[in-house]
């Protein structure tokens, strides 16, 4: 049975954030709120946790397209090849925000992702997610949690999420109702930005 933790986004309680970080460091899986839909995440450095998520999603870890959720852009070079000024300006303008940016992967990527040519980077505009990543000290891997209901693609009610996921993850964060529109995915690994998925977020800024 998953632990269930109510955290308020306006002012996340540091003790509760510490508890989430403790679960992540022990290799736990969490479901947490973002500025779009609820996400399933784990510590990017924990191979066993990564494998658990890949198994849940029914994909091979090496081929999985997970996003890296970062606190800000300061450690970008750990995961992304050097990017030019124009790309960095786009990132600065859009983040934190409801976007996933596809960028060329660095050679220093964690082992399971070494062969990946690109990575998806997220800095969500959600204090809970940002505080977790900040206190953890490195990104968390993230993937959206889908709903079997064909009409409602994403579950937005944390209590329903707990009901469905309680035997699969270690902790579910109730950060209030989530959205049901995913992030906009923009590929910045080519010469021109390419919108791969239009979701939440204004495309005018590009």
LINKA-V347632 format. One record per backbone hydrogen bond with DSSP energy under -0.5 kcal/mol. CO is the residue of the C=O (numbers start at 1). NH is the residue of the N-H. If there is no record, write none. Layout:
co=CO nh=NH
co=CO nh=NH
This chain:
co=3 nh=172
co=5 nh=7
co=5 nh=174
co=9 nh=12
co=13 nh=16
co=13 nh=17
co=14 nh=18
co=15 nh=19
co=16 nh=20
co=17 nh=21
co=18 nh=22
co=19 nh=23
co=20 nh=24
co=21 nh=25
co=22 nh=26
co=23 nh=28
co=24 nh=27
co=29 nh=170
co=29 nh=171
co=30 nh=41
co=31 nh=173
co=32 nh=39
co=36 nh=179
co=38 nh=145
co=39 nh=32
co=39 nh=41
co=40 nh=143
co=41 nh=30
co=42 nh=141
co=43 nh=46
co=45 nh=47
co=46 nh=50
co=47 nh=51
co=48 nh=52
co=49 nh=53
co=50 nh=54
co=51 nh=55
co=52 nh=56
co=53 nh=57
co=54 nh=58
co=54 nh=59
co=55 nh=58
co=60 nh=63
co=60 nh=64
co=61 nh=64
co=64 nh=66
co=66 nh=120
co=67 nh=69
co=67 nh=142
co=68 nh=70
co=68 nh=122
co=69 nh=140
co=73 nh=76
co=75 nh=78
co=76 nh=79
co=76 nh=80
co=79 nh=106
co=84 nh=88
co=85 nh=89
co=86 nh=90
co=87 nh=91
co=88 nh=92
co=89 nh=93
co=90 nh=94
co=91 nh=95
co=97 nh=99
co=98 nh=184
co=99 nh=123
co=100 nh=102
co=100 nh=186
co=101 nh=103
co=101 nh=121
co=102 nh=188
co=103 nh=119
co=104 nh=81
co=106 nh=109
co=110 nh=113
co=111 nh=114
co=113 nh=116
co=117 nh=105
co=119 nh=103
co=119 nh=121
co=120 nh=68
co=121 nh=101
co=122 nh=70
co=123 nh=96
co=123 nh=97
co=124 nh=126
co=126 nh=130
co=127 nh=131
co=128 nh=132
co=129 nh=133
co=130 nh=134
co=131 nh=135
co=132 nh=136
co=133 nh=137
co=133 nh=138
co=139 nh=44
co=140 nh=69
co=141 nh=42
co=142 nh=67
co=143 nh=40
co=144 nh=146
co=145 nh=155
co=151 nh=153
co=153 nh=147
co=156 nh=158
co=156 nh=178
co=157 nh=160
co=157 nh=161
co=158 nh=162
co=159 nh=163
co=160 nh=164
co=161 nh=165
co=162 nh=166
co=165 nh=168
co=165 nh=169
co=170 nh=3
co=171 nh=31
co=172 nh=5
co=172 nh=174
co=173 nh=175
co=174 nh=7
co=176 nh=175
co=182 nh=200
co=184 nh=100
co=184 nh=186
co=185 nh=196
co=185 nh=197
co=186 nh=102
co=186 nh=188
co=187 nh=194
co=194 nh=187
co=194 nh=196
co=197 nh=185
co=197 nh=199
co=200 nh=184
co=202 nh=205
co=203 nh=206
